[in-house]
Amino acid sequence: MRISADFRLVICIGALLFAAKSIALEGGTSSYPLGIVTVMSGAIGAPGETHAYTYNKTVAVDSIRDGQGNKVFPKAKGRVHAHAVRLVHTLDGPTVLGGNVSLQVAVPYVDGHLDIPALGPLGRDSSKGMGDPLFGALISWQSPTYLHNVELDFVAPWGKYDEHALINPGNNSKAIYAAYAFTWFPIPQVEVSSKSSVNYSYENPKTDYKSGVQIVIDYGFNYRLTQNWLAGIGGYLSTQLNDDQSHGDNIGNRTKSIKVGPQIGYASRDWGIIATYQNDVYARNTSEGDAVMLNGMFKF
């Protein structure tokens, strides 16, 4: 079984504060950063505005699970630190279907290590470097109680990668994903946010491995303690629609995972910060472990 990084970071859209990644898809990885769009998912800047986002996430790998939820390698441990900068600029015009158009770019940096005692000396590895950058566009609409957007992104296979390594900052495969995100205020103090995305990965030319199509639903339920402070719970549900392929043959390895945890944040019109903890409640063909995020947003 080929093991890859638990967590290779790319940045996705969203309105406020997040990013990072999880492990089947190749070695359990995907180009979509799971569970990062759980606050103000539907919000995008006003025309002419530019926002910078900084994402910082640490994942502690406690185990690697197979398709039945059993540990694949006893005592497997790891930790990954991911940092990224994302810029989003909303154009003054034109509009599309009445919605504002935004362009974005994101560049990640990953530093991680993995230790699998069952593999002996070959089971210990570490790597750090630039991950795969993301380029995309969004169309957004808003009303006083409902904000939403659609997104299309391309992930370029430019990050650091070694096909013989246990852990890599980059995936060495192109990826495209499309998404719909919304934020709904049923009452002024309560926020319901979600982003549903479809992630399509191309074949890795160095390994002839092609990950299956992935569906991810990020979610967040938040309560406004004051005008600026919020607290809530957030996480994600992830599943694959089809098997991974190796050298053109279906090999299974469909990843399924669920994460949930508390979050608290502060945000004004010009800047914001949010702290999040997420824990696995279900993991198949993927790694299992806690994730901690501290992310920020700044308006130019």
C-alpha positions in Angstrom: 0.0 0.0 0.0 1.4 3.4 -1.0 1.2 5.9 1.8 1.3 9.6 1.1 0.9 12.8 3.1 -2.0 13.0 5.5 -2.4 16.6 4.6 -1.3 18.6 1.6 -2.6 22.1 1.6 -4.3 24.0 -1.2 -6.6 26.9 -0.7 -10.2 27.0 -1.7 -12.7 29.8 -1.7 -14.9 30.7 1.0 -15.5 34.0 2.6 -13.7 34.0 5.9 -10.7 32.3 7.2 -9.5 28.7 6.5 -7.5 26.1 4.6 -5.7 22.8 4.4 -6.0 19.0 3.4 -6.5 15.5 4.3 -5.2 11.8 3.4 -7.1 7.1 -0.7 -7.4 9.3 -3.4 -3.8 8.7 -4.0 -2.4 7.6 -0.7 -5.5 9.2 0.8 -4.9 12.7 -0.4 -7.1 15.1 -2.3 -6.7 18.5 -3.9 -9.6 19.9 -1.8 -8.9 21.3 1.6 -11.4 19.5 3.8 -13.4 21.3 6.5 -12.1 24.8 6.1 -15.2 26.7 4.9 -17.4 26.7 8.0 -17.9 30.4 8.7 -19.5 32.9 6.3 -19.1 30.5 3.5 -21.2 32.5 1.1 -19.6 35.9 1.6 -17.3 37.5 -0.9 -15.8 41.0 -1.0 -17.6 44.0 -2.6 -16.6 45.2 -6.1 -13.2 46.8 -6.1 -12.1 45.1 -2.8 -9.1 42.9 -2.3 -8.9 40.5 0.6 -5.8 38.6 1.9 -6.3 35.4 3.8 -3.7 33.6 5.9 -4.3 29.9 6.8 -2.5 28.0 9.4 -3.3 24.4 10.3 -1.8 21.5 12.2 -2.9 17.9 11.8 -1.8 15.2 14.3 -2.0 11.8 12.5 -3.0 9.2 15.2 -3.7 6.3 12.9 -4.3 5.2 9.3 -7.6 3.4 8.7 -8.6 0.9 6.0 -12.0 0.5 4.3 -13.4 -1.3 7.4 -12.1 1.3 9.8 -9.3 -0.9 11.1 -5.8 0.5 11.7 -3.5 -0.4 8.8 -0.2 0.2 10.6 0.0 -0.1 14.4 1.5 2.9 16.1 1.6 5.0 13.0 2.1 8.7 13.9 2.6 12.0 12.1 2.2 15.7 12.2 1.7 18.2 9.4 1.9 22.0 9.7 0.4 23.9 6.7 0.5 27.6 6.0 -0.9 29.5 3.0 -1.6 32.9 1.6 -4.7 33.5 -0.6 -5.6 36.7 -2.4 -9.2 37.4 -3.7 -10.0 40.5 -5.8 -13.6 41.3 -6.7 -13.9 43.2 -10.1 -15.7 46.5 -10.5 -17.4 44.9 -13.5 -18.9 43.4 -15.5 -21.4 41.2 -13.6 -22.6 37.7 -14.6 -26.2 36.8 -14.1 -26.4 39.7 -11.7 -23.5 38.5 -9.6 -20.1 40.0 -8.9 -17.0 38.3 -10.4 -13.9 37.6 -8.3 -10.5 36.2 -9.1 -8.3 34.4 -6.7 -4.9 32.8 -6.3 -3.5 30.8 -3.3 0.0 29.5 -2.5 0.6 26.9 0.3 3.6 25.8 2.3 3.7 22.5 4.0 6.0 21.0 6.7 5.3 17.5 7.9 6.6 14.2 9.1 5.3 10.6 9.3 6.5 7.6 11.3 5.3 4.1 10.6 7.3 1.7 12.9 5.9 -1.4 11.1 7.9 -0.4 8.0 11.2 -0.1 9.8 13.7 2.5 8.7 11.8 3.1 5.5 8.7 4.1 7.5 10.1 7.4 8.7 10.0 10.5 6.5 9.7 14.2 6.6 9.4 16.9 4.0 8.7 20.6 3.7 8.3 23.0 0.8 5.8 24.7 -1.5 2.5 22.9 -2.2 0.3 23.1 -5.3 -1.0 26.6 -6.1 -4.6 27.3 -6.9 -6.1 29.7 -9.4 -9.9 30.3 -9.7 -12.9 32.5 -10.3 -16.1 33.1 -8.4 -19.5 34.6 -9.0 -21.3 35.9 -5.9 -24.7 37.3 -4.9 -26.0 38.6 -1.6 -29.1 39.7 0.2 -29.6 40.8 3.9 -30.2 37.2 5.0 -28.7 35.0 2.3 -25.3 35.2 0.7 -24.1 32.6 -1.9 -21.5 32.0 -4.6 -20.4 29.5 -7.2 -16.7 28.7 -7.8 -14.4 27.0 -10.4 -10.8 26.4 -9.6 -7.7 24.8 -11.1 -4.9 23.3 -9.0 -1.5 23.3 -10.7 0.9 20.4 -10.0 3.8 22.7 -9.2 4.5 21.8 -5.5 7.5 19.8 -4.2 7.0 16.1 -5.0 9.0 12.9 -4.8 7.3 9.7 -5.9 9.4 7.7 -3.4 8.6 9.8 -0.4 6.0 8.9 2.3 5.0 12.5 2.6 4.9 15.3 0.0 3.9 19.0 0.0 2.5 18.6 -3.5 0.3 16.0 -5.3 1.9 16.0 -8.8 -1.5 15.9 -10.4 -3.8 18.5 -11.8 -7.2 19.0 -10.3 -10.4 20.9 -11.0 -13.2 21.5 -8.6 -16.6 23.2 -8.8 -18.5 24.4 -5.7 -21.6 26.1 -4.4 -21.4 27.9 -1.0 -24.0 29.8 1.0 -24.6 31.6 4.3 -28.1 31.9 5.7 -29.3 34.0 8.7 -32.6 32.5 9.8 -32.5 35.0 12.6 -29.9 37.8 13.1 -27.9 35.9 15.7 -27.8 32.5 14.0 -25.6 31.7 11.0 -25.9 28.5 8.9 -23.0 28.1 6.4 -22.0 25.4 4.0 -20.0 24.7 0.9 -20.6 21.7 -1.4 -17.9 20.8 -3.8 -17.0 18.3 -6.5 -13.3 17.5 -6.8 -11.9 15.9 -10.0 -8.2 14.8 -10.0 -6.2 13.9 -13.1 -3.7 11.1 -13.2 -0.3 11.4 -11.5 2.1 10.9 -14.4 4.9 9.6 -12.1 2.8 6.9 -10.5 0.0 6.3 -13.0 -2.5 6.7 -10.1 -5.8 8.5 -10.6 -7.9 9.4 -7.6 -11.7 9.0 -7.7 -14.2 11.9 -7.9 -14.6 13.4 -4.4 -17.7 15.1 -2.9 -17.1 17.3 0.2 -19.7 19.2 2.2 -18.3 21.7 4.7 -20.7 22.9 7.3 -20.9 25.4 10.2 -23.6 26.4 12.7 -22.6 29.6 14.5 -24.1 32.0 17.0 -23.3 35.7 17.1 -22.4 36.4 20.7 -22.0 40.1 19.8 -21.8 42.0 16.6 -18.2 40.8 16.1 -17.8 37.6 18.2 -19.1 34.2 17.2 -19.0 30.7 18.5 -20.3 27.4 16.9 -19.5 24.0 15.6 -18.1 23.1 12.2 -16.6 20.3 10.2 -17.1 18.3 7.0 -18.5 15.1 5.4 -16.4 13.6 2.5 -16.9 10.7 0.2 -15.8 9.4 -3.2 -18.2 8.6 -6.0 -15.9 6.1 -7.7 -12.8 4.0 -7.1 -9.2 5.1 -7.4 -7.3 3.7 -10.4 -3.8 2.4 -10.7 -2.3 1.9 -14.2 -5.9 2.0 -15.5 -7.4 -0.6 -13.1 -9.9 0.1 -10.4 -8.5 -0.6 -7.0 -11.1 0.6 -4.6 -9.7 2.8 -1.8 -12.7 5.1 -1.6 -12.2 7.7 1.1 -15.0 8.5 3.5 -14.6 10.7 6.5 -16.5 13.0 8.9 -15.0 15.6 11.2 -16.6 17.9 13.7 -15.5 20.4 16.4 -15.9 23.8 18.1 -14.9 27.1 16.7 -14.7 30.7 17.9 -13.9 33.9 16.1 -13.8 37.6 15.8 -14.5 39.6 12.7 -15.0 43.2 11.6 -15.4 44.6 8.1 -11.7 45.0 7.7 -10.1 42.0 9.5 -10.9 38.8 11.3 -9.5 35.7 13.1 -10.9 32.3 13.9 -9.7 29.3 15.9 -11.0 25.9 15.1 -10.6 22.3 16.5 -11.9 19.3 14.6 -11.9 15.7 15.5 -12.6 12.6 13.4 -15.8 10.7 14.1 -15.6 8.5 11.0 -12.6 7.6 8.8 -12.2 5.0 6.0 -9.2 4.6 3.7 -7.7 7.8 5.3 -5.8 9.0 8.2 -7.4 9.8 11.5 -6.4 12.6 13.9 -7.1 15.9 15.4 -6.8 19.2 13.5 -6.3 22.7 14.9 -6.6 25.9 12.8 -5.9 29.5 13.3 -6.7 31.6 10.3 -7.0 35.3 9.5 -8.5 37.7 6.9 -7.5 41.3 6.1 -9.0 43.8 3.6 -6.9 46.1 1.6 
